[in-house]
Amino acid sequence: MKKMPSTIWLTGLSAAGKTTLAHALAEAFTAAGLACQVLDGDVVRQELCRDLGFSRADRSENVRRVAQRSRQINEAGAWVIVALISPYRDDRERARQIVGDSTFFEVFVATPLSVCEARDPKGLYRKARAGEIANMTGIDDPYEAPSSPELRLDTGVQSLAECVEAAMRMLNRDSRVETSCSVQFRS
């Protein structure tokens, strides 16, 4: 698939489908015999970034730490799939610089806010709308959509299999990627 392991950075609103997509991609990578690790925002917040809150500065530090860890994992020979809201463009650009432009793929999971709110598996949107929590991305804190991601997906209209297939096509057509195997997702 690729000579050098890379980082696939899934960004989008809460409940956009980033984590589900990350695990499906990891399954496809594993099936192809590629070492892969998922860095999920919720898990990262419980482990690597438990000391951080949701201020702009803390969110920036969260992204920086995840980018550093991604680079370390890539350097150790494994692919990384990051599922992280990462709401600010400048933070994602800094992540690209840390990981390395040649090994960073930004994927915008562009599921609309209305779909994310309808899903709301953790009740965060409901709580934010009720004023029970602050700094909710998309409600009272901004989400800056990527201006030129390598790929844009909408899990509100695309199936999981279609999203995985689109991501694999992106990797296989990228000039940084050497196509030597075909990875497919089993639905």
N, C-alpha and C positions, 0 to 999 in steps of 0.2 A: 504494500500500500504506500508507504512513505519511508524514505531512508532515515529521516530524523523524526522521532515522536514530537507531536505538537499539542497545542492546547486549543480546544474548541470551547469558546466562551459564550454560553447561552445567557442572554440578558433579556429582561422583560418584566412586566408587572407581576406581583404576587398572584398566584393561581393561573398564570398564563400557560403552564404546562412544562416549564423548564426541567423540573426534577424528573417527571415521567419520561420526557424525551431523553434526558441524560442517561437514565438507566437503560432505556431501549437502545440507545447508541452504544453503550458499554456492552450490552448483550451481543450486538452485531460485531463489535470489535473482538470480543472474546471468542465468538464463533469463528472468526477469521484467524485466530491465533495471535492476536495482538495484545500486549500488556496494556492495561487501561485502568485508570482510577477516576472515580467521580468525586468532585468536591461540591457538595450541596450546601447552599447558603444556610439552611436551618442547622445542619450538622456542624458546619464551620463555626456558627455562632455559639454552639454549645461547647465546642472544644477549643479551637485555635483563637477564637475572638470573644470568649465569654466576658472579657473585661470591657467590651465596647457597647455603647448604646446606639442610638439612631440619629444623632446629630450629623450634620454634614461632615464634620471633621472625623467622627467615628466611622461613618460609612466609607469615607476615603481611606482610612486606615484599614478597614476590613478588606477593601478591594486590593490594597497594596499587599497585605499579608497573603491573600489568596493567590495573587500573581506571583509573589516570591515562591510560595509552595509549589505552584504549577511549574515554574521554571526548574525547581529542584527535581521534581518528578520527571519532567521531560529529560533533564540531563542524566537521570538514572536509567533512562531507556523506556519509559512508559508514556503513553498518551494520557492526556487529562481532559476530562469533560467537566467544565465548571457550570453550575446552575446557580446563578447569583443575580438578584435584581440589578445591582450596580447601576443606580439611576442616573449618574452624571457622566456626560461624554468625556470630560477631562480625566476622570478617574479611569475610565475604560481605555483611553489613549495611553495613560501612564502604565496600565496593566500590559498593554501591547508592547510598550518599550521595555518593561521588565522581562516579560516572557521572551520577547524577540519578534520583530515584525515577520520574519520568515517562518515562524512557528506558532503564529497566533491567528485564529479564525474567529471573528466576531459573528455570532448568529443572533439576529434579533427575533425573538419569539413575540411577534407583534399582535398577539391576541388582544382584541379591544377590551377596554375597561368594563364595558357592560357584560361581556362574557365572563371576565374574571370575577366580577362582583356576583354574578349568578352562581358561579361555582363556589366561591368563598369557603373552602373546606375548613379553615381555622376560625371563621367568623370575624376575621380582622376588618374587612370592609364594613360590616355591620357595626362593629365597635367604633370604628373611625367615624362613620356617619353619625353615630350617637354621641360623639365627643368623648368616648371612654379611653381612646388612645390617640396620641398625637404623632406627627411625622410619618403618616401613612403615605407611602409613595402612590401617586395617582389621585389622592384625595386632598391632603393639605401639604404635601411635599411633592415637588415636581419629579417627573420622569422625562429625561431628555433622550428621545429616540436616537438611535445611531444614524448618522448622516450617510454613511456608506458601508454598511455591514457586508461581509462576504456572502451572507445569505439572510433572507427574510422569510419567516414562517408564521402562519396563523393557525393555531390549534383549534380555533373556533370553526374553521371550515376545512382544514386538512386533517386527515386521519393520522394516527401515530405512525403507521407504516409509510404513509406518503411523506411525512416529515423526515423520518429516518432515511428514506430513499433519496430525498432531496439533499440531505446533508452528505450522504455518501457520494452522490453525483458531484457535489461541490468539491469534495476532497479529490475525487478521481480526475476532475478536469483542471484542477489548479496546477500551474506549472511547477509549484514547489513539491508536488506529489508525484511519485513514481507509481504508476498503476501496474501492480503485479498480482493482484487478487481482487476478486469481486466480492464485496460484502453485501449481504442482503439480510433484511429483517424478516423473521418469521412472524406472521400475524396470527 
